[in-house]
Every structure is written in C-alpha cells, then in structure tokens.
Amino acid sequence: MKRNYFIAFAVAALFTAATLAQAADVTFSGQFRPRFNMDNDPSDLTKTSNFFDTRVRLNAKANVNANTEVFLQFQSVGIWGDDTERYGRTAGADGTRVALGGGGDEASDVLNDVGFHQAFIILKNFAGSTFDAKMGRQEVVVDGHRLFGHTGWTQGAQTQDALRLTHAAGNHTLNYTFIAASEGDDASVADNAYDDYHVHFFHGSTQGVLGGALTGILVYSDNDTGGGAGTDMEDREQWYTIGARQKGKLSGFDYRVEFYHQFGDAGLIDQTSGYGSTGTFTNCGDCVDRDAQMFGVRVGKTFKNVNWSPTLTLWYDHLSGTDDDDIADGDWGAFDTHHDTGHKFYGLMDYYLARNGAMSGFFGLQDFALKLKGSPKAGWILKGDLHHFRTDTDPSGSEADQILINLTDAATEMNVGMDPDLGMELDLTVVHKYDANTTFALGWSHYWTTHTFGQLNCGAAGSGGTCGSNNNDNATWAYIQADTKF
C-alpha cells in the first residue's frame, strides 16, 4: 500500500513539474559535436598531429512573459586526453582530460570544465521604447561574420559580454552594441584606470536595395590595456572603423560588395613589430595613426537545371598592409579584422587568423578564390575552394625596402628573396545529412607554401615553428566530424 502511495506521489510530482515548465514556456535543446583532426603543419621540425576534440552544449530558453526572454547555454569543450593550456585551462589544473590518474596512479576525477557559453536576457520594448535590449554573455554576429562573428567552427566558438539595443520596423533595422572586451577597473589592479578595452558600434540595415540589403557600420574601439600609472599611455589607443556592405541577388547572380576604412590610433603594435615608424617612442600608443582599408567582392551563380545544381563563386578580398610610405608618414596600414572571423573567409586551414595582420607580416593580404558547390543526391553536398594568397605590400619592390632593412635577421634568413606570393590552398569538403538531427562532415585541405609564406607565417604571430626554410614544407589537414543537435 505504501509503495502504491509513493508511486502515485511521484507520478503527480512529475506531471506538476511538466505543467509548471509548460506554463513558464521553458524549452531545452543541445548539441554534441566530436571531431577527429589530422594536422601536418608547414614546419619540418614538427610531426603530424592526430587528435579528437569535442563540443557539448545544453541550452535552456525561457519565455518569462510577453516582453522578457532568458537564454542559458552551458558548454564543455576539450581535446581528448589533453591537459595542456588549450581552451583557457592551466596545465594540470581542474579541467584536465588525461585519464592516467592522479598521484600514485589514483583515479582521474578532476574533470570540471562546464561553464556558461551564453547567458543573456532580452527585454522587448525596453523602458517603453521601440528598442529591444539584449544583455549578457552572447554571440555577437554582424553582416555574415565579417567584422564580428562567433567563429562557430572552433569548438569553443566566441562570445562577448555585451549590451545590444535593436530597433526593427518596416524594411530597416538599427542597432547599438557595447562590448566589454577587457575590464581592468577593480581594486586588485593598481593602475586600473588604464586597463580597459571597450568596443562600441552602430549598425544599420535597409532591405530592398539592388535586390538585397544595404548595411553600414561605425565601430569605436577604446583600448587602454597595457598602460600603467605615471606613463603617457592614458587613452593610448582610440580608433575607428567605418564601412558599408551591399549583398543581394540580381539577374540570377548572388553578389556581395563591401568596403571598410580604419583611422585613429595604432597603439603599440608598430613598436612591437619593429617596423620603426616615424615619430614613435616608448609607451606612445597614439603617436602612430591607423590608415587601413579592406575591400571584398563576391559573385556567384547557381545552375539549377544542371545535374548536381552546381554553384560557382568568384571571390576577392583585399586587406591593406603597411609599406615604406606608411613608415615615413608615421602611419600603420595593416587592416584589423576585429573579432576573429578568418576561418569563414581566408581558407579553412586558418593560416591568416591574426586579426592585426601578423600572419602575413603586416604586409596585408589578397585572397583570390574560386569556389564550387554541388549536391549529387539528396542529403549530400560537395564543396571545393581554391585560394591564391598574396601580400598587399610588395616586399620584392621598393614598397618595403626600409621595413626589410629594419627586420632583416641573418640568423633565420628573414626577408631574403621574398615576393608577394604567399601560396595556394585547396579545401575539399563532403557534408552528409545523416538524419533529421545529425550531420557528418569530411574535409581535406592542402597548402602549397612559398618562400614568402615560410618567412612571414611563423613564430608566435603565425602558425608556429621557425621563420625561414624550416617553415616552408607544404601542409595538409583533414578531419571527420559528427554534429548532433537536439
């Protein structure tokens, strides 16, 4: 009898909990994404690396009432059997995935790596206005991830502590975003007045222009990190990015055209690069001015009446670099791509991710690409991307003579015999929709390096390894990934 009462009570409690959840409109979802990687980098001093990494997410979304929504996203990422400092962990600390055991070969039970990837609240018609407010940890994505994106390919992805105000009506959208990129104003930091990095940007979009949408953006970056009391680094780096993007479809062609210009302070990057711009001196973040541009264009066509319905896309991106004229004028010409968007744009092998342009030696980047995509049968997609990379500044001509004099390092043959050619990359991808929730992806990429690549894309600022001939092997990377969402 008592057992029957217990069962009845348990069933009643279950139905009560379900009813409450339904009343509060709470929904749950998640993701499990393991990936096996094979990476043979361009350095002949390293061997091929084979490893598994994983992303696990659990999401909870609550529609609290008609005007309030809360979203929580727990995430665990890591490399199987790894205890290094990747993914923000300290080697040997809690979060290790090594299963060899603790001291004296005791059980390994210190895995503790789950945290909030996103946690934000949305208040609709905030304070009686026509703006919706989104506050908290969130993925900030603008204009196809060009300057602000979540870099979803990486298992950890990227989120920001941000406040966003968005107004949408008719065919237009207006947005203001504040990002706390780095916060140093706390009692434990003696010089806390000089340790913040804050980003503000305004973004607007209008639909119905040339078969698509016209957007504009103005970004203000206020970077005081690295300063100290008693130095001349107060407000040491304030700079701006302004630009526009047009994307749409005309006469059966998909297209995208965009242009951005950067101006303001360049901070300490000129001093740490060794380029030696006119007017620089120690701890002077505003002595060198930014003068950089980025231009991108894409044109694609889908042939629907042909087998596989192939899509052919021509692609060109141009990121400006620093040259001798910039050095003489006290300017910095390397374009900054802001918040890591490189994987989507500059080849899947990720050799040009550094937002400040370091992976091409601050000489800028040109990307000529041909992309082909088709579907041989339902549930299958094949992709092939061919990139040819070049610097913007010509290191073999007169554009960088003074820079090369400042940088030449005889010990590593640095800058000897360089030209603009950075090499070519081929990315092949197969995607299969296994069922309604699971997708498999298989990728293979190869990079044909050059002498210039070997000199510039190396060391701490590049892909790793030693500058020079030791970093001039061709590289291959492959992966297989399962992605289940529920």
Beta strands, then each sheet from edge to edge (+ up, - down):
strand 1: 26-40
strand 2: 49-65
strand 3: 68-79
strand 4: 115-123
strand 5: 132-138
strand 6: 160-169
strand 7: 172-182
strand 8: 197-209
strand 9: 212-223
strand 10: 237-250
strand 11: 253-265
strand 12: 289-302
strand 13: 311-319
strand 14: 331-332
strand 15: 365-374
strand 16: 380-390
strand 17: 421-433
strand 18: 438-448
strand 19: 475-485
sheet 1: 14+ 12+ 11- 10+ 9- 8+ 7- 6+ 5- 4+ 3- 2+ 1- 19+ 18- 17+ 16- 15+ 13-
end
